[in-house]
Amino acid sequence: MYVKSMKKRVLAGALVTIALLVLNQLLIQYSLHEQKNGLAFLNKLGRQHMLSERIATGFYETSKGEASIGELEKVVREWETSQAALLSEITALKDLPLSYSGWDKLEAEIKAMAPYFAVVNDEIASYKNTNEVNPRRIAVSQHDFAAKLDRLLPAFATAFNKNVTRIVIVEVLLATCTFVIIFIALRYIYFPQARRLEQSVTDLERQEQELEMSKSLYNTLQSLQDYAFILLNPQGIIRTWNPGAEKIKGYAAEEIIGKSFEVFYTDKDMLRGRPSELLATAAKQGTAKEEGWRKRKDGSLFWANVLIAAIRDKDGNLVGFSKLTGDISSHKIPAEMADKVPVLLAYWDMTLKCRYANKHYLDWFGKRPEEVINKASLPDLLGPIYEQNYQYINAALKGRAQEFEIDLVRPSSGEKFRCLANYYPDVEDGEVKGFIAQVADISHLKQLEAERLERARLEAKNTELESFAYIASHDLQEPLRTISNYIQIIKEDHGDKLEGSILDYCNFIEGATKRMKELVRVLLDHSRIGKDRKLALCNAESIVTDVLGDMNELITTTGATIHHEKLPTFLGFETELRQLFQNLLSNAIKFRKPGLPPSINISCEENKENYCFSISDNGIGIEERHYQRIFQIFQRLHGPQKYEGHGIGLANCQKIAELHGGKIWVKSEVGVGSVFSFTIEKFRIKSNDKQA
């Protein structure tokens, strides 16, 4: 930045200096030219004086017969030519810049000598006619002419010298200005910029050293095995992942990069908004420190020491965060913190005596602190399940951390839970002092995993069914076309022979074939929904506006009025969403009450997990017993004679809503109207979704 600024200022100063030097040189050349013109002009005035004397002498010599009248006329013509050239040069000199103000007066004086020309020409004409001349008259006129020239020559010389002096003064002023500008440029531009450039180079070298140190520190942190070091963007999305992070948290880099760091926090911390608080604190104060429970990939908890630091660019703008996490679960856990975590925690010494148990641990066994702490032994407390745990307990007492799953029964209720247990040895100076037992209920995680597997199985089955529907509907087209073609051939070849019931049968077959082809087509369209979906940022406001434009003729014909609130922008599948809005709005207009123009309103409510859209109308309404049926494929509540359609539009809407991780439902009152609502889950990105 400094270098660019200095270059601009140096260039500007140099251009101004060069311009002044060039101007000064031009003035010098002009001054020399002016002096040369002035001297030439003085010479011409002197020649005029000399020619006037030759004319007077010529008249005298002619009257005596010593010279011819032709020679005299030749001198007169030369004199007249010199006079005209003199006046022309005065006119040119008056137009020059910095010209002195006496040229007009000098021109007038020279023009005032015209009477002398008249006297000379009259005498020449008289001599030619009478062969006589009046030398005295010529002498008087020549004397007057010479007197005027004698007055003009000093006056012109004085004025000319003043003009030259003025030009010289301007030259001196310009030279002085040039010197001053050069001094200012050196004093206030070049020297300061040179110092700034030197400082900039020094700063750049220091920044390069700092960058090399930062790179070295970053590489060191990236290679740590016992600490998780990650970089986050300003929204908390993970950008880097080191071996220590994989070791502590259990995720591989490809599994976690691109996800929010919120996945490491407990449900309780998430409800409190703790991740966002830490980022806000780091952004405001520079760093944020905390000790607390964090989740691993498998759902187990560990006690973490966390440091989050804000990263800013040279202009002070926040560009991300660095996060350093250490697993300090093997340390003794403070009692005031242990009671706050949603896991069973206890500390057992080498004799298997309980030295500490948190509230959840005591509640699980239905004991009071005084019954367990410093009194109960682990075999007595665990009872029958001690033998199942013996190998893990023995390994922990030998200094080896243990992690395993086990089924535990709560003594107070008899309920069975699937739990994840961790035993962390307490080692000081190489000697094992005991171990920390951490037991977390992972029944809900197992249930979620089972649900996920079931959902995956259903999705695979659904994909298989959709593929079958697509293939079946596609393959059905050919026999239907064959039937239709043969009916057409029969009518064309034997139409005059068909009569009565046979013709009716043909018409019936042709009509049924057309209806079947249409049903196959809509079934094919239904199976294709989402096949070529492209995830993109969708503006619901723009989508609804486009749909209303497409439906303009229907809206105008029915007199429908459609209002909508400001609608959001979100990630979704634009083509499918357009079809969803068009189906719901078309139904709202189609199922209107006779004689009453449709009135439709579109609204949206933003929730934490999704957007909930609602489309309400004043139509005929739906009975509650049909709320589920209307979303089934080919299910109609009204005959095709009253309301056209195939009974697949709402089935398509349901499929599109589910494609966006949402659902669709209806609330209605017969004779009053209906409200169709659907949800769009926020930021739902599947691995098989194609991003636009």
C-alpha positions as CSV (number, residue, x, y, z in Angstrom):
1,M,0.0,0.0,0.0
2,Y,2.8,2.4,0.9
3,V,4.7,1.5,-2.2
4,K,1.7,2.2,-4.5
5,S,1.1,5.5,-2.7
6,M,4.7,6.6,-3.0
7,K,4.7,5.7,-6.7
8,K,1.7,7.8,-7.4
9,R,3.1,10.8,-5.5
10,V,6.5,10.5,-7.1
11,L,5.0,10.3,-10.5
12,A,2.7,13.3,-9.9
13,G,5.7,15.4,-8.6
14,A,7.9,14.4,-11.5
15,L,5.2,15.3,-14.0
16,V,4.7,18.7,-12.5
17,T,8.4,19.4,-12.3
18,I,8.9,18.3,-16.0
19,A,6.0,20.5,-17.0
20,L,7.5,23.6,-15.3
21,L,10.9,22.9,-16.8
22,V,9.4,22.6,-20.3
23,L,7.4,25.8,-19.8
24,N,10.5,27.6,-18.6
25,Q,12.4,26.4,-21.7
26,L,9.6,27.5,-23.9
27,L,9.6,31.0,-22.4
28,I,13.4,31.3,-22.9
29,Q,13.0,30.3,-26.5
30,Y,10.1,32.8,-26.8
31,S,12.2,35.5,-25.2
32,L,15.0,34.9,-27.7
33,H,12.5,34.9,-30.6
34,E,11.0,38.1,-29.3
35,Q,14.4,39.8,-29.1
36,K,15.2,38.6,-32.6
37,N,11.9,40.0,-34.0
38,G,12.4,43.3,-32.2
39,L,15.9,43.7,-33.6
40,A,14.7,42.8,-37.1
41,F,11.8,45.3,-36.7
42,L,14.3,48.1,-35.7
43,N,16.4,47.2,-38.8
44,K,13.3,47.6,-41.0
45,L,12.5,50.9,-39.4
46,G,16.0,52.1,-40.1
47,R,15.8,50.9,-43.7
48,Q,12.6,52.9,-44.1
49,H,14.5,56.0,-42.9
50,M,17.3,55.2,-45.4
51,L,14.9,54.7,-48.3
52,S,13.2,58.0,-47.6
53,E,16.6,59.7,-47.8
54,R,17.3,58.0,-51.1
55,I,14.0,59.1,-52.5
56,A,14.7,62.7,-51.6
57,T,18.2,62.4,-53.1
58,G,16.7,60.7,-56.2
59,F,14.3,63.6,-56.8
60,Y,17.2,66.1,-56.6
61,E,19.4,64.0,-58.9
62,T,16.6,63.5,-61.4
63,S,15.9,67.2,-61.5
64,K,19.5,67.8,-62.4
65,G,19.5,65.1,-64.9
66,E,21.9,62.9,-63.0
67,A,19.5,60.1,-62.6
68,S,16.5,58.7,-64.5
69,I,12.9,58.7,-63.3
70,G,12.8,54.9,-63.6
71,E,15.5,54.4,-61.0
72,L,13.5,56.8,-58.7
73,E,10.3,54.8,-59.2
74,K,12.2,51.6,-58.4
75,V,13.3,53.0,-55.0
76,V,9.8,54.2,-54.3
77,R,8.3,50.8,-55.1
78,E,10.9,49.2,-52.7
79,W,10.0,51.8,-50.1
80,E,6.2,51.0,-50.4
81,T,6.9,47.2,-50.2
82,S,8.9,47.7,-47.1
83,Q,6.2,49.8,-45.6
84,A,3.5,47.2,-46.3
85,A,5.7,44.4,-44.9
86,L,6.3,46.5,-41.8
87,L,2.5,46.9,-41.1
88,S,1.9,43.1,-41.8
89,E,4.6,42.2,-39.2
90,I,3.1,44.5,-36.6
91,T,-0.2,42.8,-37.1
92,A,1.4,39.4,-36.5
93,L,3.4,40.6,-33.5
94,K,0.3,42.0,-31.8
95,D,-1.2,38.4,-31.7
96,L,1.7,36.9,-29.9
97,P,1.4,36.0,-26.1
98,L,3.1,38.3,-23.6
99,S,3.2,41.0,-26.4
100,Y,3.7,44.6,-25.2
101,S,0.9,47.1,-25.5
102,G,2.7,49.6,-27.8
103,W,2.1,47.8,-31.1
104,D,-1.3,49.5,-31.8
105,K,0.2,53.0,-31.3
106,L,3.2,52.1,-33.4
107,E,0.9,50.9,-36.2
108,A,-1.1,54.1,-36.1
109,E,2.0,56.2,-36.3
110,I,3.3,54.3,-39.3
111,K,-0.1,54.6,-41.0
112,A,-0.1,58.3,-40.3
113,M,3.0,58.7,-42.7
114,A,0.7,58.1,-45.6
115,P,0.8,61.8,-46.7
116,Y,4.5,61.4,-47.5
117,F,3.6,58.6,-49.9
118,A,1.1,60.9,-51.6
119,V,3.6,63.8,-51.9
120,V,6.2,61.4,-53.5
121,N,3.7,59.9,-56.0
122,D,2.3,63.3,-56.9
123,E,5.8,64.6,-57.7
124,I,6.7,61.6,-59.8
125,A,3.4,62.1,-61.8
126,S,4.2,65.8,-62.2
127,Y,7.7,65.1,-63.4
128,K,6.4,62.7,-66.0
129,N,4.0,65.3,-67.3
130,T,6.1,68.6,-67.0
131,N,9.6,67.1,-66.6
132,E,9.8,69.3,-63.5
133,V,9.9,68.5,-59.8
134,N,9.6,70.5,-56.5
135,P,12.7,69.3,-54.5
136,R,11.8,71.6,-51.6
137,R,8.3,70.0,-51.2
138,I,10.0,66.6,-51.2
139,A,12.6,67.6,-48.7
140,V,10.0,69.0,-46.3
141,S,8.0,65.8,-46.5
142,Q,11.1,63.7,-46.1
143,H,12.1,65.8,-43.1
144,D,8.7,65.3,-41.5
145,F,8.9,61.5,-42.2
146,A,12.4,61.2,-40.8
147,A,11.4,63.2,-37.7
148,K,8.5,60.8,-37.0
149,L,10.8,57.8,-37.5
150,D,13.3,59.3,-35.1
151,R,10.6,59.6,-32.5
152,L,9.3,56.0,-33.1
153,L,12.7,54.3,-32.9
154,P,13.5,55.2,-29.3
155,A,9.9,54.7,-28.1
156,F,9.8,51.2,-29.7
157,A,13.2,50.3,-28.3
158,T,12.1,51.3,-24.8
159,A,8.8,49.4,-25.0
160,F,10.5,46.4,-26.5
161,N,13.0,46.3,-23.7
162,K,10.2,46.5,-21.1
163,N,8.5,43.6,-22.8
164,V,11.7,41.5,-22.8
165,T,12.2,42.4,-19.1
166,R,8.7,41.2,-18.3
167,I,9.3,37.9,-20.0
168,V,12.6,37.5,-18.1
169,I,10.8,38.1,-14.8
170,V,8.2,35.4,-15.7
171,E,11.1,33.1,-16.5
172,V,12.7,33.8,-13.1
173,L,9.4,33.2,-11.3
174,L,8.9,29.9,-13.1
175,A,12.4,28.8,-12.3
176,T,11.7,29.8,-8.7
177,C,8.4,27.8,-8.6
178,T,10.2,24.8,-10.1
179,F,12.8,24.9,-7.4
180,V,10.2,25.3,-4.7
181,I,8.1,22.4,-6.0
182,I,11.2,20.2,-6.3
183,F,12.1,21.2,-2.7
184,I,8.6,20.4,-1.5
185,A,8.6,17.1,-3.4
186,L,11.9,16.1,-1.8
187,R,11.0,17.4,1.7
188,Y,7.4,16.2,2.0
189,I,6.9,13.4,-0.6
190,Y,10.0,11.6,-1.6
191,F,11.9,11.5,1.7
192,P,8.8,10.6,3.9
193,Q,7.7,8.0,1.3
194,A,11.2,6.6,1.3
195,R,11.1,6.3,5.1
196,R,7.6,4.7,4.9
197,L,8.8,2.3,2.2
198,E,11.7,1.3,4.5
199,Q,9.3,0.9,7.4
200,S,7.0,-1.2,5.1
201,V,9.8,-3.4,4.1
202,T,10.8,-3.9,7.8
203,D,7.1,-4.6,8.7
204,L,6.8,-7.1,5.8
205,E,10.0,-8.9,6.9
206,R,8.6,-9.0,10.4
207,Q,5.2,-10.3,9.2
208,E,7.0,-13.0,7.1
209,Q,8.9,-14.1,10.2
210,E,5.6,-14.1,12.2
211,L,4.0,-16.1,9.4
212,E,6.7,-18.7,9.4
213,M,6.4,-18.9,13.2
214,S,2.6,-19.3,12.8
215,K,3.0,-22.0,10.2
216,S,5.5,-23.8,12.5
217,L,3.1,-23.5,15.4
218,Y,0.2,-24.7,13.3
219,N,2.1,-27.7,12.0
220,T,3.1,-28.5,15.6
221,L,-0.5,-28.3,16.8
222,Q,-1.7,-30.3,13.9
223,S,0.7,-33.1,14.8
224,L,-0.3,-33.3,18.5
225,Q,-1.5,-36.7,19.5
226,D,-2.9,-35.9,23.0
227,Y,-4.8,-32.7,22.2
228,A,-7.5,-32.0,19.7
229,F,-6.6,-28.9,17.6
230,I,-9.2,-27.8,15.1
231,L,-10.0,-24.7,13.1
232,L,-13.6,-23.4,12.8
233,N,-15.2,-20.9,10.4
234,P,-17.1,-17.9,12.0
235,Q,-20.3,-20.1,12.2
236,G,-18.5,-22.9,14.0
237,I,-18.2,-25.3,11.0
238,I,-15.1,-27.5,11.4
239,R,-12.4,-26.9,8.7
240,T,-9.4,-28.9,10.0
241,W,-8.9,-32.1,12.0
242,N,-5.7,-33.4,13.6
243,P,-4.7,-36.9,14.9
244,G,-5.3,-35.8,18.5
245,A,-8.9,-34.8,17.6
246,E,-9.5,-38.2,16.0
247,K,-8.0,-40.0,19.1
248,I,-10.0,-38.0,21.7
249,K,-13.3,-37.6,19.9
250,G,-13.4,-40.8,17.7
251,Y,-14.2,-39.1,14.4
252,A,-12.1,-39.5,11.2
253,A,-11.4,-36.3,9.4
254,E,-13.7,-37.2,6.4
255,E,-16.6,-37.8,8.9
256,I,-16.5,-34.5,10.7
257,I,-15.0,-31.8,8.5
258,G,-17.9,-29.6,7.3
259,K,-20.1,-30.3,10.3
260,S,-20.8,-28.0,13.2
261,F,-18.6,-28.3,16.4
262,E,-21.9,-28.5,18.3
263,V,-21.9,-32.3,17.8
264,F,-19.4,-32.5,20.7
265,Y,-21.8,-30.9,23.3
266,T,-24.3,-32.6,25.5
267,D,-28.1,-32.2,25.0
268,K,-28.2,-30.0,28.1
269,D,-25.5,-27.7,26.8
270,M,-27.3,-27.5,23.4
271,L,-30.5,-26.4,25.1
272,R,-28.6,-23.7,26.9
273,G,-27.0,-22.5,23.7
274,R,-23.5,-23.0,25.2
275,P,-21.6,-23.5,21.9
276,S,-22.9,-20.2,20.6
277,E,-22.0,-18.5,23.9
278,L,-18.4,-19.7,23.7
279,L,-18.0,-18.4,20.2
280,A,-19.5,-15.1,21.1
281,T,-17.2,-14.7,24.1
282,A,-14.2,-15.6,22.0
283,A,-15.2,-13.1,19.3
284,K,-15.7,-10.4,21.9
285,Q,-12.8,-11.0,24.3
286,G,-10.3,-12.8,22.1
287,T,-10.5,-16.2,23.9
288,A,-12.9,-18.4,25.8
289,K,-11.9,-21.1,28.3
290,E,-14.0,-23.8,29.8
291,E,-13.9,-27.2,31.5
292,G,-16.9,-29.5,30.9
293,W,-18.3,-32.6,29.5
294,R,-18.0,-33.4,25.8
295,K,-19.4,-36.2,23.6
296,R,-17.4,-38.6,21.6
297,K,-18.6,-40.2,18.3
298,D,-19.9,-43.3,20.2
299,G,-21.9,-41.1,22.6
300,S,-19.6,-41.5,25.6
301,L,-18.6,-38.4,27.6
302,F,-15.2,-37.2,28.6
303,W,-14.1,-34.3,30.8
304,A,-12.5,-31.7,28.6
305,N,-10.3,-28.6,29.0
306,V,-11.2,-26.3,26.1
307,L,-9.6,-23.1,24.8
308,I,-11.3,-21.2,21.9
309,A,-9.4,-18.3,20.3
310,A,-10.7,-15.8,17.7
311,I,-8.8,-15.5,14.4
312,R,-8.9,-12.1,12.7
313,D,-7.4,-10.7,9.5
314,K,-5.2,-7.6,9.3
315,D,-8.2,-5.4,9.1
316,G,-9.6,-6.9,12.3
317,N,-12.4,-8.8,10.7
318,L,-13.3,-12.2,12.3
319,V,-12.4,-15.0,9.9
320,G,-12.7,-18.0,12.2
321,F,-11.7,-19.7,15.5
322,S,-9.0,-22.1,16.7
323,K,-10.1,-24.7,19.3
324,L,-7.8,-26.7,21.5
325,T,-9.3,-29.5,23.6
326,G,-7.6,-31.8,26.1
327,D,-9.1,-34.9,27.7
328,I,-8.6,-34.6,31.4
329,S,-11.1,-37.3,32.4
330,S,-8.4,-39.1,34.3
331,H,-8.1,-36.2,36.8
332,K,-10.2,-36.1,39.9
333,I,-13.5,-34.5,39.0
334,P,-14.6,-31.6,41.2
335,A,-17.8,-32.5,43.1
336,E,-19.6,-29.3,42.2
337,M,-19.1,-30.2,38.5
338,A,-19.8,-33.9,38.8
339,D,-23.3,-33.5,40.0
340,K,-24.2,-31.5,36.9
341,V,-23.3,-34.1,34.3
342,P,-26.0,-36.6,33.1
343,V,-23.8,-39.7,33.8
344,L,-23.0,-41.9,36.7
345,L,-19.6,-41.0,38.2
346,A,-17.7,-42.5,41.0
347,Y,-14.1,-42.7,42.2
348,W,-12.8,-46.1,43.6
349,D,-9.4,-46.5,45.2
350,M,-7.0,-49.5,45.0
351,T,-9.0,-51.3,47.8
352,L,-12.2,-50.8,45.8
353,K,-13.6,-48.4,48.4
354,C,-15.8,-45.6,47.1
355,R,-14.2,-42.2,47.7
356,Y,-16.7,-40.2,45.7
357,A,-20.0,-40.7,43.9
358,N,-22.1,-38.1,42.2
359,K,-25.8,-37.6,42.6
360,H,-26.8,-39.7,39.5
361,Y,-24.7,-42.6,40.7
362,L,-26.3,-42.6,44.2
363,D,-29.8,-42.2,42.7
364,W,-29.3,-45.1,40.4
365,F,-28.6,-47.5,43.3
366,G,-31.1,-45.7,45.6
367,K,-28.4,-44.9,48.2
368,R,-27.6,-41.9,50.3
369,P,-24.0,-40.4,50.3
370,E,-23.3,-41.6,53.8
371,E,-24.2,-45.1,52.8
372,V,-21.7,-45.3,50.0
373,I,-18.9,-42.7,50.2
374,N,-15.9,-44.1,52.2
375,K,-18.0,-47.1,53.2
376,A,-19.3,-49.2,50.3
377,S,-17.1,-51.6,48.4
378,L,-17.5,-52.1,44.7
379,P,-18.3,-55.8,44.9
380,D,-21.0,-55.2,47.5
381,L,-22.5,-52.4,45.5
382,L,-22.5,-54.1,42.1
383,G,-23.6,-57.5,43.4
384,P,-24.1,-60.1,40.6
385,I,-22.8,-57.9,37.9
386,Y,-19.4,-57.5,39.6
387,E,-18.1,-60.7,38.0
388,Q,-19.1,-59.3,34.6
389,N,-17.1,-56.2,35.2
390,Y,-14.1,-57.8,37.0
391,Q,-11.8,-58.0,33.9
392,Y,-12.4,-54.3,33.2
393,I,-11.9,-53.3,36.9
394,N,-8.7,-55.3,37.1
395,A,-7.3,-53.7,33.9
396,A,-8.2,-50.2,35.2
397,L,-6.3,-50.9,38.5
398,K,-3.3,-51.8,36.4
399,G,-3.4,-48.4,34.7
400,R,-5.2,-49.3,31.5
401,A,-8.3,-47.3,30.5
402,Q,-11.3,-49.4,29.7
403,E,-14.4,-48.8,27.6
404,F,-17.2,-51.4,27.1
405,E,-21.0,-51.7,26.8
406,I,-23.1,-53.5,29.4
407,D,-26.7,-54.1,30.3
408,L,-27.6,-52.7,33.7
409,V,-30.8,-53.0,35.7
410,R,-31.8,-50.1,37.9
411,P,-32.3,-51.6,41.4
412,S,-35.0,-49.2,42.4
413,S,-37.3,-49.9,39.4
414,G,-36.0,-53.1,37.8
415,E,-35.7,-51.3,34.4
416,K,-33.0,-52.5,32.1
417,F,-30.8,-50.1,30.3
418,R,-28.0,-50.4,27.7
419,C,-25.0,-48.5,29.1
420,L,-21.5,-47.4,28.0
421,A,-19.0,-47.7,30.8
422,N,-15.5,-46.0,30.9
423,Y,-12.9,-46.7,33.6
424,Y,-10.1,-44.1,33.7
425,P,-7.0,-44.9,35.9
426,D,-5.9,-42.2,38.3
427,V,-2.1,-42.2,37.9
428,E,0.2,-39.9,39.8
429,D,4.0,-40.2,39.3
430,G,3.6,-43.5,37.6
431,E,1.6,-45.0,40.4
432,V,-2.1,-46.0,40.1
433,K,-4.2,-44.5,42.9
434,G,-7.5,-45.7,41.8
435,F,-9.9,-45.2,38.9
436,I,-12.9,-43.1,37.8
437,A,-16.0,-45.0,36.8
438,Q,-18.2,-43.2,34.2
439,V,-21.4,-44.9,33.1
440,A,-23.7,-43.4,30.5
441,D,-27.1,-44.5,29.5
442,I,-27.0,-45.1,25.7
443,S,-30.3,-46.8,25.4
444,H,-31.7,-43.9,23.4
445,L,-28.6,-43.9,21.1
446,K,-29.2,-47.6,20.5
447,Q,-32.8,-46.9,19.7
448,L,-31.9,-44.1,17.4
449,E,-29.4,-46.3,15.7
450,A,-32.1,-49.0,15.3
451,E,-34.5,-46.4,13.9
452,R,-31.8,-45.1,11.5
453,L,-31.2,-48.6,10.2
454,E,-35.0,-49.2,9.9
455,R,-35.3,-45.9,8.1
456,A,-32.5,-46.8,5.8
457,R,-34.2,-50.2,5.1
458,L,-37.5,-48.4,4.4
459,E,-35.8,-45.9,2.2
460,A,-34.1,-48.7,0.2
461,K,-37.5,-50.5,0.0
462,N,-39.2,-47.3,-1.1
463,T,-36.5,-46.7,-3.7
464,E,-37.0,-50.2,-4.9
465,L,-40.8,-49.7,-5.1
466,E,-40.4,-46.4,-6.9
467,S,-38.0,-48.1,-9.4
468,F,-40.6,-50.9,-9.9
469,A,-43.4,-48.3,-10.4
470,Y,-41.3,-46.4,-12.9
471,I,-40.4,-49.6,-14.8
472,A,-44.0,-51.0,-14.6
473,S,-45.6,-47.8,-15.7
474,H,-43.1,-47.3,-18.5
475,D,-43.6,-50.9,-19.8
476,L,-47.4,-50.6,-19.6
477,Q,-47.3,-47.8,-22.2
478,E,-46.4,-50.2,-25.0
479,P,-49.4,-52.7,-24.7
480,L,-51.7,-49.7,-24.2
481,R,-50.5,-48.1,-27.4
482,T,-50.9,-51.5,-29.2
483,I,-54.6,-51.8,-28.0
484,S,-55.3,-48.2,-28.9
485,N,-53.7,-48.6,-32.4
486,Y,-55.7,-51.9,-33.1
487,I,-59.0,-50.2,-32.1
488,Q,-58.2,-47.4,-34.4
489,I,-57.4,-49.8,-37.2
490,I,-60.6,-51.7,-36.7
491,K,-62.6,-48.5,-36.8
492,E,-60.8,-47.3,-40.0
493,D,-61.0,-50.7,-41.8
494,H,-64.4,-51.9,-40.6
495,G,-66.2,-48.8,-39.4
496,D,-69.1,-49.2,-41.8
497,K,-69.6,-52.8,-40.6
498,L,-69.5,-52.0,-36.9
499,E,-72.9,-51.4,-35.4
500,G,-74.7,-51.8,-32.2
501,S,-73.0,-53.3,-29.2
502,I,-69.7,-54.0,-31.1
503,L,-69.2,-50.3,-31.8
504,D,-70.0,-49.5,-28.2
505,Y,-67.5,-52.1,-27.1
506,C,-64.8,-50.6,-29.3
507,N,-65.6,-47.1,-28.0
508,F,-65.6,-48.4,-24.4
509,I,-62.2,-50.1,-25.0
510,E,-60.8,-47.0,-26.6
511,G,-62.0,-44.8,-23.7
512,A,-60.7,-47.2,-21.1
513,T,-57.3,-47.3,-22.9
514,K,-57.1,-43.5,-22.8
515,R,-57.9,-43.4,-19.1
516,M,-55.4,-46.2,-18.4
517,K,-52.7,-44.3,-20.4
518,E,-53.4,-41.2,-18.4
519,L,-53.2,-43.1,-15.1
520,V,-49.9,-44.7,-16.2
521,R,-48.6,-41.2,-17.1
522,V,-49.4,-39.7,-13.7
523,L,-48.1,-42.8,-12.0
524,L,-44.9,-42.4,-14.0
525,D,-44.7,-38.7,-13.0
526,H,-45.2,-39.7,-9.4
527,S,-42.4,-42.2,-9.5
528,R,-40.1,-39.6,-11.1
529,I,-40.5,-37.0,-8.3
530,G,-37.1,-36.3,-6.9
531,K,-35.2,-38.4,-9.4
532,D,-33.2,-35.4,-10.8
533,R,-33.5,-33.2,-7.8
534,K,-30.9,-30.4,-7.4
535,L,-30.3,-28.9,-4.0
536,A,-30.2,-25.1,-4.3
537,L,-31.0,-21.9,-2.4
538,C,-34.8,-21.5,-3.0
539,N,-36.6,-18.2,-2.7
540,A,-40.2,-19.2,-1.8
541,E,-41.4,-15.7,-2.6
542,S,-40.1,-16.0,-6.2
543,I,-41.4,-19.5,-6.6
544,V,-45.0,-18.5,-5.5
545,T,-44.9,-15.5,-7.8
546,D,-43.9,-17.6,-10.8
547,V,-46.7,-20.2,-10.0
548,L,-49.3,-17.5,-9.7
549,G,-48.1,-16.1,-13.1
550,D,-48.6,-19.6,-14.6
551,M,-52.1,-19.8,-13.1
552,N,-53.1,-16.3,-14.1
553,E,-55.8,-17.4,-16.6
554,L,-57.4,-19.8,-14.0
555,I,-57.2,-17.1,-11.3
556,T,-58.8,-14.5,-13.5
557,T,-61.6,-16.8,-14.7
558,T,-62.6,-17.9,-11.2
559,G,-62.1,-14.4,-9.6
560,A,-59.8,-15.9,-7.0
561,T,-57.8,-13.6,-4.7
562,I,-54.5,-14.9,-3.4
563,H,-52.5,-13.2,-0.6
564,H,-49.2,-14.2,0.8
565,E,-46.9,-12.9,3.5
566,K,-43.2,-12.4,3.1
567,L,-41.8,-15.9,2.4
568,P,-38.3,-17.1,3.3
569,T,-35.3,-18.3,1.4
570,F,-33.9,-21.8,2.3
571,L,-32.1,-24.8,0.9
572,G,-34.4,-27.1,-1.1
573,F,-35.4,-28.6,-4.4
574,E,-36.8,-25.8,-6.5
575,T,-38.6,-27.8,-9.3
576,E,-40.3,-30.1,-6.7
577,L,-41.3,-27.1,-4.5
578,R,-42.9,-25.3,-7.5
579,Q,-45.0,-28.5,-8.2
580,L,-46.0,-28.6,-4.5
581,F,-47.3,-25.0,-4.4
582,Q,-49.0,-25.4,-7.8
583,N,-50.9,-28.5,-6.7
584,L,-52.1,-27.0,-3.4
585,L,-53.1,-23.7,-5.0
586,S,-54.9,-25.5,-7.9
587,N,-56.8,-27.6,-5.4
588,A,-57.8,-24.5,-3.4
589,I,-59.3,-23.0,-6.5
590,K,-60.8,-26.2,-7.9
591,F,-62.7,-27.2,-4.7
592,R,-64.4,-23.8,-4.3
593,K,-67.9,-23.3,-3.1
594,P,-70.4,-22.6,-5.9
595,G,-71.0,-18.9,-6.4
596,L,-68.2,-17.8,-4.1
597,P,-64.9,-16.6,-5.5
598,P,-61.9,-18.4,-3.9
599,S,-60.0,-16.5,-1.2
600,I,-56.6,-18.0,-0.5
601,N,-53.8,-17.0,1.9
602,I,-50.2,-18.3,2.0
603,S,-48.2,-17.9,5.2
604,C,-45.0,-19.3,6.7
605,E,-43.7,-19.7,10.3
606,E,-40.0,-20.3,10.9
607,N,-39.1,-22.8,13.7
608,K,-35.8,-24.0,15.1
609,E,-35.8,-27.1,13.0
610,N,-37.9,-26.2,10.0
611,Y,-40.2,-23.8,8.1
612,C,-43.9,-24.5,8.3
613,F,-46.0,-23.3,5.4
614,S,-49.8,-23.0,5.5
615,I,-52.3,-22.5,2.6
616,S,-55.8,-21.7,3.7
617,D,-58.9,-21.4,1.6
618,N,-62.7,-20.8,1.9
619,G,-63.6,-23.9,-0.2
620,I,-66.0,-26.8,0.4
621,G,-63.9,-28.4,3.2
622,I,-63.1,-32.0,4.0
623,E,-64.5,-34.3,6.6
624,E,-62.1,-35.3,9.4
625,R,-62.4,-39.0,8.6
626,H,-60.8,-38.4,5.1
627,Y,-57.7,-36.5,6.4
628,Q,-55.4,-39.4,5.8
629,R,-57.1,-40.9,2.8
630,I,-56.7,-37.8,0.6
631,F,-52.9,-38.2,0.6
632,Q,-53.1,-41.8,-0.7
633,I,-52.4,-42.3,-4.4
634,F,-55.5,-42.6,-6.7
635,Q,-57.9,-41.8,-3.8
636,R,-60.7,-39.4,-4.6
637,L,-63.5,-38.0,-2.5
638,H,-65.5,-36.8,-5.5
639,G,-66.3,-38.3,-8.9
640,P,-64.5,-37.1,-12.1
641,Q,-67.8,-35.7,-13.5
642,K,-67.9,-33.1,-10.6
643,Y,-64.2,-32.4,-10.2
644,E,-61.6,-33.4,-12.8
645,G,-58.4,-35.1,-11.7
646,H,-56.8,-38.4,-11.0
647,G,-56.4,-38.4,-7.2
648,I,-52.6,-38.2,-7.3
649,G,-51.9,-34.5,-6.7
650,L,-51.8,-34.6,-2.9
651,A,-49.8,-37.9,-3.0
652,N,-47.2,-35.9,-5.0
653,C,-47.3,-33.1,-2.4
654,Q,-46.7,-35.6,0.4
655,K,-43.8,-37.2,-1.4
656,I,-42.2,-33.7,-2.1
657,A,-42.7,-32.7,1.6
658,E,-41.0,-35.9,2.8
659,L,-38.3,-35.4,0.2
660,H,-37.5,-32.1,2.2
661,G,-37.5,-34.0,5.5
662,G,-40.9,-32.7,6.4
663,K,-44.6,-33.7,6.4
664,I,-47.9,-32.5,5.2
665,W,-51.3,-32.5,6.9
666,V,-54.7,-30.8,6.7
667,K,-57.2,-29.2,9.1
668,S,-60.6,-28.5,7.6
669,E,-64.3,-27.7,8.4
670,V,-66.9,-28.7,5.9
671,G,-68.5,-25.7,4.3
672,V,-66.0,-23.3,5.8
673,G,-62.6,-24.2,4.2
674,S,-59.4,-26.0,4.6
675,V,-55.8,-25.3,5.8
676,F,-53.1,-27.4,4.2
677,S,-49.8,-27.2,6.1
678,F,-46.4,-28.7,5.3
679,T,-42.9,-28.4,6.7
680,I,-39.5,-28.0,5.1
681,E,-36.6,-29.1,7.3
682,K,-33.7,-26.6,7.5
683,F,-30.4,-27.4,5.9
684,R,-31.2,-31.0,5.1
685,I,-28.4,-32.3,2.8
686,K,-28.2,-35.9,1.9
687,S,-25.2,-37.6,0.3
688,N,-27.1,-38.4,-2.8
689,D,-28.4,-34.9,-3.3
690,K,-26.9,-33.0,-6.3
691,Q,-26.0,-29.5,-5.4
692,A,-26.7,-26.9,-7.9
